[in-house]
Amino acid sequence: MRIAVIGANTSCGNKIVLKAESQGIKVTSIVNSFSDVVGNGKLIVKDYDDITFEDIKDCHYIVDALSFLEITRFSSDVLPVWHLLEILKDTPVRLLELGSAAFLYTDKTRQKLVVESDSVILDDKQNRTDRLCVNAYKRLSSCINVDWSVLCPPLLLDEYSYGSGEYEFSDNILPVGINGDSFIALNDYINACIELLKLNPKKHSCVSVRGTRLK
């Protein structure tokens, strides 16, 4: 398998690069500045809206670790995902977006999104971020000529916990454990991302994941 990682110098992106390479996946790292880049594969340094199909035509998947996870870095109209959708239009290259819990449904009735739930307490900054993510996902959902899918973390994506190595996938409903926990360590989220690539997620699908055992 060959993948390209958009934002390979972010906290999440560089872990994806290292994990993928450790499993024999060939990785192209795409960044807009040469800083803290990891991995041994091909490196492309250019503005994200200057990426061309020639840059990624040999890849099976593009993993976007920027558009949703780092959404406040960009204007809503210039998220990297919009340019990716243009260059991937009607091509066999698949797109995996790393998403947000904000646009998962709260329960099986699928009547309310997490961002709309009164039971989830958000500060103003997080509320703004989540609403940006919801609006971006709605726009992404209208795209039918690119094979995209989204992997959403649960409520808490913990960058500091080592993780248990155990997690479970679900659909577009917020994953919650029997004790009310909705948590995954970043390391486990990265492992889930690589596994999902191998599983070939359903086209135009939203998948969630959570850690299943805390240490």
Wavefront OBJ file of the C-alpha trace (Angstrom):
o trace
v 0.000 0.000 0.000
v 1.056 3.562 -0.694
v -0.354 6.528 1.168
v 0.252 10.269 1.330
v -0.136 12.140 4.609
v -1.257 15.761 4.455
v 0.199 17.575 7.476
v 2.898 14.997 8.174
v 4.621 17.414 10.553
v 1.657 17.699 12.937
v 1.402 15.708 16.159
v -1.028 13.272 14.569
v 0.482 13.301 11.090
v 4.008 12.347 12.056
v 2.752 9.446 14.174
v 0.786 8.161 11.180
v 3.904 8.329 9.036
v 6.003 6.367 11.535
v 3.292 3.788 12.247
v 2.553 3.227 8.569
v 6.223 2.799 7.690
v 6.671 0.347 10.577
v 4.011 -1.828 8.914
v 5.625 -1.714 5.487
v 3.375 0.963 4.016
v 5.130 3.386 1.673
v 4.454 6.974 2.710
v 4.691 10.319 0.974
v 4.830 13.135 3.527
v 3.281 16.412 2.378
v 3.968 19.558 4.411
v 3.947 23.285 3.758
v 7.183 23.925 5.639
v 10.253 21.845 6.332
v 10.068 21.404 10.102
v 9.947 18.372 12.372
v 9.392 16.006 9.455
v 9.761 12.299 10.241
v 9.887 9.140 8.171
v 12.065 7.788 5.409
v 9.748 8.125 2.442
v 9.186 10.754 -0.185
v 8.815 14.340 1.047
v 6.879 17.087 -0.713
v 7.142 20.635 0.616
v 4.595 22.997 -0.917
v 1.511 25.000 -0.046
v -1.436 22.644 0.297
v -3.427 24.362 -2.437
v -0.501 23.775 -4.814
v -0.648 19.980 -4.506
v -1.276 18.361 -7.875
v -2.612 14.966 -8.821
v 0.857 14.147 -10.171
v 2.144 14.415 -6.592
v -0.143 11.671 -5.309
v -1.211 9.660 -8.359
v 0.675 6.532 -7.211
v -1.015 6.485 -3.798
v -3.933 4.319 -2.789
v -4.977 6.686 -0.005
v -4.542 10.310 0.992
v -4.761 10.777 4.760
v -5.686 14.339 5.712
v -4.462 15.040 9.262
v -5.075 18.768 8.935
v -8.481 19.888 7.745
v -10.544 18.817 10.767
v -7.916 18.256 13.468
v -6.295 21.644 12.801
v -9.347 23.459 11.456
v -8.758 26.737 13.299
v -5.460 27.210 11.439
v -7.351 27.837 8.221
v -10.191 29.903 6.873
v -13.198 27.634 6.309
v -12.986 28.262 2.573
v -9.332 27.257 2.248
v -9.181 24.004 4.189
v -6.826 21.559 2.454
v -9.715 19.132 1.966
v -11.439 21.378 -0.599
v -8.383 21.351 -2.866
v -7.980 17.599 -2.345
v -11.561 17.037 -3.471
v -10.819 18.937 -6.657
v -7.673 17.024 -7.627
v -9.124 13.627 -6.635
v -12.346 14.082 -8.585
v -13.213 10.936 -10.587
v -9.897 9.232 -9.748
v -9.249 5.888 -7.995
v -7.236 7.532 -5.195
v -9.198 7.391 -1.938
v -9.346 10.069 0.759
v -9.422 9.441 4.512
v -10.239 12.480 6.636
v -9.408 12.459 10.335
v -12.563 13.984 11.724
v -14.265 15.254 14.867
v -16.721 13.879 17.409
v -18.788 17.032 16.878
v -20.676 15.668 13.880
v -21.327 12.215 15.303
v -24.876 11.500 16.450
v -25.514 11.242 20.182
v -27.502 7.982 19.968
v -29.116 5.486 17.618
v -32.128 7.694 16.949
v -29.797 9.957 14.945
v -31.857 12.996 15.887
v -29.122 15.124 17.428
v -25.420 15.750 16.813
v -22.892 15.821 19.632
v -22.331 19.541 19.078
v -26.055 20.095 19.694
v -26.214 18.089 22.901
v -26.833 19.851 26.217
v -25.024 17.046 28.031
v -21.677 17.938 26.446
v -20.246 21.023 28.111
v -18.077 23.077 25.767
v -16.200 26.310 26.259
v -16.556 29.020 23.628
v -13.345 28.068 21.836
v -14.261 24.393 21.577
v -17.814 25.223 20.563
v -16.524 27.379 17.695
v -14.107 24.654 16.604
v -16.815 22.005 16.686
v -19.254 24.099 14.672
v -16.572 24.735 12.069
v -16.055 20.967 11.859
v -19.789 20.318 11.486
v -20.106 22.852 8.674
v -17.064 21.409 6.900
v -18.439 17.871 7.207
v -21.782 18.934 5.738
v -19.954 20.377 2.764
v -17.792 17.254 2.426
v -20.929 15.080 2.511
v -22.227 16.736 -0.643
v -19.232 15.481 -2.633
v -20.126 12.366 -4.602
v -17.313 12.110 -7.153
v -14.483 11.383 -4.701
v -14.149 8.160 -2.700
v -13.866 9.691 0.782
v -14.410 8.428 4.310
v -13.943 9.931 7.765
v -12.509 8.473 10.983
v -13.824 10.336 14.043
v -12.332 10.130 17.531
v -14.573 9.986 20.620
v -15.051 13.015 22.884
v -11.540 12.863 24.334
v -8.497 12.357 22.122
v -5.652 12.171 24.634
v -2.206 13.045 23.295
v -0.464 12.170 26.551
v -1.775 8.724 27.477
v 0.255 5.859 26.027
v -2.885 3.894 25.248
v -3.958 0.304 25.806
v -3.638 -1.006 22.257
v -7.311 -1.952 22.332
v -10.074 -0.078 20.535
v -13.274 -0.695 18.639
v -14.835 0.820 15.543
v -18.423 1.944 15.328
v -20.601 3.871 12.900
v -21.521 7.556 12.972
v -22.806 7.452 16.566
v -20.649 8.747 19.430
v -18.901 5.697 20.920
v -19.432 5.497 24.688
v -18.384 2.722 27.053
v -20.613 1.106 29.681
v -19.099 3.444 32.269
v -19.880 6.507 30.190
v -16.342 6.937 28.925
v -15.695 8.283 25.443
v -11.923 8.262 25.221
v -9.033 7.157 23.069
v -5.302 7.729 23.366
v -3.674 9.335 20.339
v -1.463 6.266 19.868
v -4.522 4.034 19.657
v -6.243 6.469 17.300
v -3.219 6.260 15.004
v -3.292 2.459 15.136
v -6.998 2.558 14.305
v -6.327 4.847 11.357
v -3.802 2.428 9.844
v -6.104 -0.540 10.453
v -9.023 1.253 8.830
v -6.940 1.894 5.701
v -6.355 -1.847 5.443
v -10.059 -2.584 5.978
v -11.074 -0.327 3.077
v -13.892 1.663 4.702
v -17.172 2.067 2.894
v -17.301 4.925 0.404
v -18.783 8.155 1.792
v -18.906 6.742 5.323
v -18.273 8.180 8.763
v -16.591 5.766 11.184
v -15.967 6.352 14.883
v -13.524 4.666 17.247
v -12.869 4.587 20.971
v -10.419 2.950 23.347
v -11.887 -0.090 25.066
v -9.582 -0.564 28.037
v -7.929 2.149 30.107
v -4.712 1.743 32.043
l 1 2 3 4 5 6 7 8 9 10 11 12 13 14 15 16 17 18 19 20 21 22 23 24 25 26 27 28 29 30 31 32 33 34 35 36 37 38 39 40 41 42 43 44 45 46 47 48 49 50 51 52 53 54 55 56 57 58 59 60 61 62 63 64 65 66 67 68 69 70 71 72 73 74 75 76 77 78 79 80 81 82 83 84 85 86 87 88 89 90 91 92 93 94 95 96 97 98 99 100 101 102 103 104 105 106 107 108 109 110 111 112 113 114 115 116 117 118 119 120 121 122 123 124 125 126 127 128 129 130 131 132 133 134 135 136 137 138 139 140 141 142 143 144 145 146 147 148 149 150 151 152 153 154 155 156 157 158 159 160 161 162 163 164 165 166 167 168 169 170 171 172 173 174 175 176 177 178 179 180 181 182 183 184 185 186 187 188 189 190 191 192 193 194 195 196 197 198 199 200 201 202 203 204 205 206 207 208 209 210 211 212 213 214 215
